[in-house]
Amino acid sequence: MMKNTVKYLTLLLMFTLLLTSCAAASYPPLTDDKNGAMIDNDYKGSQIGEEFSTDAEDGFQENPFASTATQNVSTFSADVDTASYAYFRKLVNAGYTLEDLQNNAAAFRTEEFLNYFKYSVTAPTNGALFGSKTEIVPCPWNSENLLFRLTLQAENATERVGNNLVFLIDVSGSMSADDKLPLLKRAFTYLVGNLGANDTVSIVTYSGREEVVLDGCSGLDSARILDAIHSLRANGSTNGEAGIAEAYRIAEKHMIAGGNNRIIMASDGDLNVGVSSVEELKALIEGKRDAGVFLSIVGFGSGNYRSAKMETLADNGNGVYYYIDGESEAEKIFGTDLLGTLYTIAKDVKLQITFDTEMIESYRLIGYENRILNQEDFKDNAKDAGDVGVGHQVTVCYELKPCAQAKNATDPWMELAVRYQKVGEELYREDHYKIGAEAYSENANEDLRFQACVIRCAMLLHKSQYLPEGYTVTALLEELDALNLSDYSDRAEFRELIRRLTIYTPIQPRS
């Protein structure tokens, strides 16, 4: 009896130790930090150095103030990418501190934070492609200046044409983590479920070599498409150049005249064979985009994520750059926002603001640092610019230093010009808007107050010289707590991310 009991206890102990070992391998240990938060030490300790080295080479320098006396025209390319905000959310939820994030400011682009959220805008009317909303209020972080906000709203309805989609999927060894290829497989199920008889799907994979897994399958055959996706396995090196070339070949093979011909590339951007530098990638894509095929990018994962390379591919491939950090973002991109994800409504969208030197003394474009264009680029149709999808919004903010007489003036303070080519048309259009004191208000509405919070978050990440000395993430949380966010789940989520940063960041006294 005693021997059986000892044997039973021994087996029970061994089984318990085995379970503990498996759990430790699957879930990195969590420990309390000095503020009582649970931090994933293994995740941070093993990956933070690699993860943030990805964009460090790009550096970051926020746009400075420009005097209108010497430069009264501001020109830049539109941007509707949202990737860096989703990446920020992933890292905050993983336990990274504000200091961690600040050390790699280039990974977080202010315009992608602003454009992640939707705002109240007048819809396009009278056949216009864009609706617009402009507001000017006292600048929340500098009472001597003004904050100018512009939001463009693209037409929300479109005739659904046939889709010729090529999924270009990275199956290299770096994609084996659960937040990469396994998440990618789950994400694509949302898209496949929305396809129909007029749609064609192909799948090209790349690792050490490229392979055509699916060649021109009907969108109705969702079972075959999903079987092909779920059969993928991660292994080998990453030859993105060969994969991109093959994807364009397949896209051109199944080209739909008047349809939506698009490559959707899914990767962590860790290209280590063939063309891999940002400039080489840019040259490769520029040579392909005139074929009439759009290239959109969906980023996954962490550890060796290459954000700059992913953005370069999308920017130069006439597409949009997304990042998927979980199931909810996958459903948003390939479900809720599917039309905007798939259908481009305007190509080469450029914005140019000409300031009246007697109304505005100086200005600072907030964000869009890598979207700046020369003044002469505005009317140069050969100069590539951003592309806007169905229902997309483009939000732009400036910090302005006004001249003394501006608020009482009846003349416009500035003129906005938007230049673009509507998909399906050969000629370029230009829309012009005059903006002045009629847009000014002493009190910002809820949209603009929230946008100001998003901007200050980015300014904190960038250690902006334009924030007041001593401004903290705790002060930002106070601003967000003063807003009514109950009707906006995405804005409420942003507030909770900032709350987490206050837990992970020692509270500094305000000066």
N, C-alpha and C positions, 0 to 999 in steps of 0.2 A: 504494500500500500504506500509506504513512505517513498519507495523508489519511483512509483508511478507519479506521485505528487511532485517530486523533485524534477522528474522528466517533463511533466506538464508545465511547471513554472519556468524551466529552462527554455522550453520552446516558446512560451508566451513572451519571455524577455527578449529572445532573439527576434521574434516577430515585431515587437514594439520598437526595437532598435532599427530594424529594417524600415519600418514606416517612418520613423524619425529621420533616417538618412535620406529617404526618397523625398520627404517634405522639404528638407534643407536644400536638396538639389534643385527642386522645382521652384521654391519660393525663397529668394534671398532674405537674410535675416533683417528684421526691423528692430531698431533700437531707439530709445528716447533721446532727442536732442535736448539742449539745455532749456528750451522753451516748452518741452513736453510733447513735441510733435514726433510722429513715427517716421523715421527716415530709413530708406532702403540703402543701407551702407554698401552692400555688395554691388548693387546696380551703379551707384555713383562712383564708388572706388574703382570699379573695373572699366568704366566706360567714359567717364567725364573727360579725360585727357584726349582720347581719340575723337570723341563726339564733337568737341568744340574746336578741334584743330581743323575741321573741315572748311570753315569759312574764315578763319583767322587770316589767311593769306590775302583776302580781299581788302582787309582793313575797313574802317568806316569813318566818314567825316560828314557830319550833317551839313545841310545847306546853310550858308551864312546869309546875313542881311546884304542886300544889294541896294545901292543908292540909285534912285530913279534919275538923278542928274547925269549919271554915266551909263546906266543900263535900265531903261524903263520897260523893256520887253522880256517876258518870261515865257519860254517855250519848252514843252516836254511831251512825252508820249503817255497816252492813257495806260492804265494798268488795272486789271480786275482780278489779279491773282490774290489768293488768300492763304497760300501755303505757310508763310512764316507765323501767322497767328495760330494755326492748328499745331504747328511744331512747338510754339511757345506753350500752348496748353498741355501738350504731352509732357514736356520737361517739368513744368510746374507740378503737375500731378505725380510725376516721378520723384519729386522731392528736391529739385535743384533750388538753390538760393538765388536771391537777387544778385549777389556778388558773382555767382557762377555765370549767370546770364549776361551781366554787364561786361565780363571779360571777353565776350564774343559778340559784340554789338552787331556785326555785319549779318548775323543770322536772322535778325529781326527787322523787317522793313515796315516803316510806319504806315505806308499806304496800304499794305496787305492787312494790317490790323484794322484800319478804318473800313476797308472794303469788305471785310468779313461780315459786317452787320448791315442790315437793311434800315433805311430811313424813310421818312415821309417826304414824298416828292410828287409834284404834279405830273401826271402821265402825259405822254406826247399827244398833241392835238393837230388837227388840220394837215394830216399827212406827214408831220415831222417825225424824224427817227428818234429824237431825244426830247424828253421833258427835262425841266431844270428847276432847281431851287437854290437861291442865294441868300445868305444872311451875314450880317456884320454886327458884332457885339464887342463890348470891352473885353480885352484879352484876360482870361482868368488868372494867368500867372504873371502878368505885367500890366498894371492898370494904366500905364502911359500909352500902351499900344492897343491895337484892335485885332480881333480874330475874324477872319473872313472864311466862310465855308461855302463851297459849291458842290452840289450833287447833280449829276446827270443820270436820268433814268431812260434806259433803252426800251424800245417798243417791246411789249410783253407777249404779243401774239404773233405767230408765224404759221404759214402753211407747212405742215410736216412733210418733208420730202424724204426720199429713200436715203438710208444710211449705208455707206460702204465703210465698215469699221475694221481696222486691223489692230488687234491687241498685240502690242510688242512687249513681251514679258521677260524680265530679267530672272533667269533661273540659276544664276551663279551661286557659288557656295555662300557668299555673304548674305543671301536672301533666305537662309534657312530658319532664322529666328521667327518666333510666333507672330511678331508685329510686322513681319515682312510678307513672305510668300503665303503663309496660311491666312493672314488677314486679307491679302490681295484676292485670294480665291473667294473668300466670303463677300468682299466688296463687289466683285464683278457679277455676283448673282443678282444684285439689285438692277444692274444695267441690262443683263440678259433677259430678265423678266419683263422689260419694257419694249422689247423689239417685236417687229411684225413681219408680214410677208414681203414688204418692200425693202427690207434690210438684209444686208449680207455681212457675215462675220468671218474674219480670218484670224488665225493666231500664229504669230511668229515668236519663237523663244530664242534667247541668246545666252551663252555662257562662254565656254571655250570655243564653241562653234554656234552658228545660227541654224535653226530648224523650223520648217513650216509644219506646224502641228495640225492646222485646220486651214483649208483653202477654199474660200467662197461658200461657206455654209449659209443656208437660209436662216433668217432671224426667227422663223417659226420653229425651227428644230432646236429648241432650247436644251433639250436633254443631251443632244450630241455636243452642243457647245459647252455645257457644264461638265460633261464627262471629260472633255478635252482639257478644260481648265483644272479640274480636280485631279487629273492624272499627272500634273506637273510636279517635278521634284527638283530641289536645289542642289547643284553640284558644279564644281569647276571654277575657272577664272571668268572675267567679264569683258567680252569683246563687243562693246556697244556699237562700234563703227560698223561691223559686219551685220549686226542685227538691224540697225537703222536702214542700211542700204537695202536689205532684203524686205523690210517692211514697206518701203516706198515702192519697190518692184511689185509686190503683191497688191498694194493699194492702187497702183496704176493699171494693173491687170484687170481689176474689178471696178474700174472707174465708172461712176454713175453720172452721166451728163445732167447737169442741173441739180445734182444731189449733194449730200453732205459726205465728202470723202475725207476721212479722218483717221489718223493713227493715234491710239491712246497708249502711250509708253508708261509702263509701271516698273519702278526701280528704286533702289536706294542711291543711285547715282555714282556708285563706286566703280567707275570704268577704269580698268587697269591693263587692258590689252588694246592695241590699235590706237586710234585717235582718243585722247583722254584729256588734253588741256582745254580750258575754256575757249581759247581763241581757235583751236583746231575744230572743236565742236561747232562753234559759230559758223566757221567757213563751210563745214560739211552741210549743215542745215540750210544755210543761205542758198547753196547750190541746188537744193531739193525743193524748196517751197514754191517755186514758180510752176511746178507740175499741177497745182490746183489741189494739193492735199494738205490739210491742216494737221499740225502735230501738237497734241496736248499731253501734258506730263502729270503723272500721279506719283507722288513720293511716298515711300514707306520706310519705317524703321528708324533705328538710332544706332549709335556706336561708331559707324563709319559713314554716316549720311552725308551726301555731298550736295548741299542746297544750291550753291552757286552754279554748278554744272546743270542741275535740273532746270533752274530758272533760265539759263542761257538757251537751252534746247527749246523751251516753250516760247520764249520771247522771239526767237529767230525762226520758229516754225509756224508762226501765225496761229498760236494756240494759247491755252491758259494753263497755269501751273497750280496744282492742288497738292495738298498733303493730307493723307488719311491716317489719323491717330487712333481710330477705333470704329466700331460698328455704326455709331450714330453719324459720324462724318461721312462714312461710306453711303449710308442711306440718304443723307443730304445731297451729296454730289451726284449720285446715280439714281436718285429717286425724286425727292422734292424739287431739286434744281436741275433736273435732267435736260430740259430744253436749253437752258443757258450753257450747260456743260457740252452739249452736242452741237448746237447750232450757232454759228457766228453770224451776226447781223451787220456788223460794220468792221472793215479792215483799215489798218493804218490810221487809227484815231489819234490825232494830235491836238493839243490845246495850246493856245497862245493868249496871254493876257498882256495888254498894253496899258500901262499905268499913266495917268495924267500927272505930270511932274508938279503941277500946282496943287494937287490934292493929296498925293501920297509921296512922302519923303523917301521912304525905303520899305523894303518888303523881304520876307523870308518864306520860300516855299517849304512846307513841312512834309518831309518824305520825298519820294520819287528821286532820290539821289542818283540812281543809276538809270534814270529815264530822261535826263536833261538833254535837250536838243539845241543846236545852234538856231539862231533866229531865221536864217535862210533855209533851214531844213523844213520849215513849216509847209512851204509850197512845193517842196521837192518830192514828187511822187515816187522817185526811186528810193527815197529814204524810208526804211521800214519803221513802223510804229506799232502800238498796241492794237489788239483786236478785242471787240466787245461782243458778248453773246446775247441771245434773246433774254430780255428781262434783267440784264445786269445793271448794276449801278456803279458809277465812278465818282468817288468823293475826293475832293481836293480842299486843302486848307492852307491859308497863308497867315502869317503874323505880319501886321502892317503898322508902320509908324506914320500917322496921318499928318498933313500940314494943318496949321491952326484953323484955316477957314473951311476945311473939308465938310464938317458936319452941317454947316449952314449953307453950303453951296447947292445950287440947282443943277449945275453941270455934272456929267458922269465922272466918277472917280477913275473908272477903268473900262476897257472894252475886252470882252472875251470872244475869241474866235475858236470854233471847233471844226476841224477839217477831217474828212473821212471818205472812204469809198464804201457805199452800200453794196453788200454782196449781191451779185447778179447785174451790177451796173458797171459801165466802163469809166464814166466821168466821176470826178471827185466833187463832193459837196462841201460847202462852208456855211456854218450857222454863226450868226453874230449876236451878241448880247451886250447892252450897255448897263453898267452897274454903278450905282451911286448912293446918295444919302437915303433914298427910299428903302434900301435894304438894311439900313441901320436900326438897331433897337438897343435900348439900355439893358434889356433883360433877355437872356438866351432861353429858348424853349428847351424841352426835355431832350430832344434829339441832339441839339448842339451842346448841351451840358454833358451828355454822355460822350459825344465825340471828343470834347475837351479832356475828359477822363482817359479815353483811349490814347489820345496824343500824349498826355502826361505820363502814361505807362511807358510808352515808347521812349519818351525823353529820359525817364529814369533808367531804362535799359541802356540808353546811349550815353548816360552821364552828361546830359545836355548842359552846355554852358548857359542856356537861356532859361533854365529853371531857377527859381529863387534858392539861394544858399540855405541848406538845411531842410529842403523839401524832402519828405520821406514817403515810402509806400504806405505807411500808416495814415498820413494826411490824404493820400489818394483814396484809401478805403473810406475815410470820412466823407469825401466828396461823393462817392458812389452810394454810401448808405443814405445820403440825403435825397437820392433820386427814387422815384417810384418805378421799379423794374418788374413789378408783378406780372405784367402782360408780355414780358419779353424773356423767354427762357434762356436765350443765348446771352443776353446782357446780364441776367442774374448769374449765369455761369461765370462770366468774366469777373463779376464782383467776388465770387467765391475763389477764383484763382488768385486775385489780389489779396484776399483774406489769408490764403495759404502762404503767400509770400511774406505777409507780416509775421506769420508763425515761424517761418524759416529764416527770417532776417532779424537780427537784434534791433530793438527799437532805439532809434537815435533821438535825442531831444531836439525839438524844433528851435531854431534860433530866433 
